[in-house]
Amino acid sequence: MNLKSLSEQLGLSFLAEPWIPHVFLVVAAVVLANLVVHLLLRNAEKITRRTNSPWDDALIQAAKRPLPAAIWLIGLALAGTIVGRETQSAIFDFVVPVRDVGIVVCLAWFLIRLIRSVSQNFIAAHIQDGEVDHTTIDALSKLARLTVTIIAALVAMQNLGFSVSGLLAAGGIGGIAIGFAAKDLLANFFGGLTIYLDRPFSVGDWVRSPDKDIEGTVEYISWRHTRIRAFNKNPIYVPNALFTTIVVENPSRMTNRRIKETVGIRYDDISVMAVIVADIKAMLRQHPDIDTAQTLIVNFNTFGPSSLDIFIYTFTKTTAWVRYHEVKQDVLLKIAEIIDRHGAQIAFPTHTLHIEQMPSAQEFK
């Protein structure tokens, strides 16, 4: 019994068509190709795990799903073309456009997965040494994925027969109108882009503006606004466009903290002024928490209204707020100890009244 008679007995006479084996051969080839690709990707993944480059791991991870999908798409499209040519059915006229659109979707899918994997691997590889800005990498990754999606959509529409040039022209005119209507939104977008590119601050930085009542820790940077957590724990939502017009200080990136004080002693202690100044300067040079590589000034500065003022200007090694105040307290206590050791006293505002001659009792009568 041959295949033709068997198919007729089973009511499946179409299986006896001479092109059916071609279709089954294509499907079998697709299955075999997917098995080979699966084995190759699995072996390649084992090899790339031994390397430190974020690119090879990302490439294998990105290709795991889109590549088999593309192979199935090409194989099924080829089988559909064979069936359509033999049956002359109109529905199979859509096989080629669907295949082309599917290939574009698979390629875009691969690129989006590749971009995401590269950014994640790159951040994970450099997160410990602090050489990478997580916010910038994440923003560039989102921008690249958005670009790939838009380009893929335009190419897919072109393959489906839509006029992309007309769409782009209409989009340009509509973009102008939308630009006028949403200029604030666009200003915030480009302000966010400026933050991502120039990096005046990052998530976790302490920032403040002398132009606006803004001070706190940066928690989140989006394309529209930046969320800053004030020191009273209230959130501040700042439009990104504002950062292009105001001065922003970033104390988190300071190298040292400054101690700038004026200490006054009594006029009666002017004889020990030079010794006190010398001892304070020696104490600061020997202090383990003072950065002597920075500017260090200790000088008798002013004859004040009620004191002889000593100007003290130096920098601590630490930038931590709490530790800085501990160091400053220790420095001020040591200065007070030096002044006391020389028999002098720290002055406070006083007034002395000089009376040349006491009036006699007769003058009061």
C-alpha positions, 0 to 999 in steps of 0.5 A: 500500500502506497502513501496515496492509497493510505491517505485516501483511505484515511480521508487525507487525500491532500497528503498524497500531493507531491509538494507535501514532502517538501513542506515536511522537509522544511519543518524538519530542517527548522527543528534540526537547525533550532537544536543545533543553535540551542547546543551552540548557544549553551556551549558558548554561554559556558565559555563566556562565563570564564571571561570578564567582558560584559559584551560576550555574555550579553550577546549570548543572553540576547540571542537566546530567544530571538534567534530560534524565533527567527529560524522558526519564522523563516522556516514556516515562511518558506513552508507557507510559500511552498503551500501558497504556490501549489494551492494558489490560495490568496491568504498565502500572499501575506507570508512574505510581508509577515516574514519581513515584519517578523524578521524586523521584530526579531532583530529589534527584540535582539538589540533591545535585549542586548542593550539591556544585558550590556548595561546590567553587566557593565553596572554589575562589573563596576559597581564595587569600584564606583567607576560607573554612574548607574543613573547615566547608564540606565538613562542611555540604555532607555534612550537606546531601546526607545530608538531601536523600537521607533526605527523597528516600527518605521521599518515594519510599516514600510514593509507593510506598504505604508508610506513612511515618508508621509508619516515622517512629514506629518510627524514633523508638522505635528511635532512642531505643534506638539512642541509649542503646546508642550514646551515645558515638557520638552524643556524638562526632557532636555533638562533631564538629558543635560543632567544625564550627560553633564552629571552635575549630580547623581542619585545619592548626592547631597545637593543645594541651590543658593538661588532656590530653597532646595537642599537634600539628597537626590533620590530619583532622576527621571526625564521630567523631574528630579526627586530630592529628599529634604533633610526634614524627610519631605520629598521635593519634586524639581522640574529638570528645566529648572536645573538649566537656569539655577546654580546647584552646589554638590557638597557630596563631591567636596574634598575637605570640610573647612573650619573657619573661626575667630577666637578673641582673647582679652586686651590684657593678654596681648603679651602672650598673643604670639605664643598662643598663635604659634602653639595653635598653629603647631597643634593644627599641624600635628592634629591627625584629622587636619589636612595640612596639605590644604591652606592653614592659617592662624594669625592675630587678625584684628583689634576688636571692640572688646577682644584681640581676634585670632583668625583660624582657617583650616580643613579637615580630612573627613567630609562626613558631616557628623565626623566633621563636627567631632573634629571641630569640637576637638580642635576648639577645645584644644584651642581653649586649653592652649589659651588657658595654659598661657594664663590668658582668657577668651574674651566676651563682649564687655564695656568699660566706663572711665570716670575722670573725677567723682563729683563732690557732695557739694555738687549734688546739693 
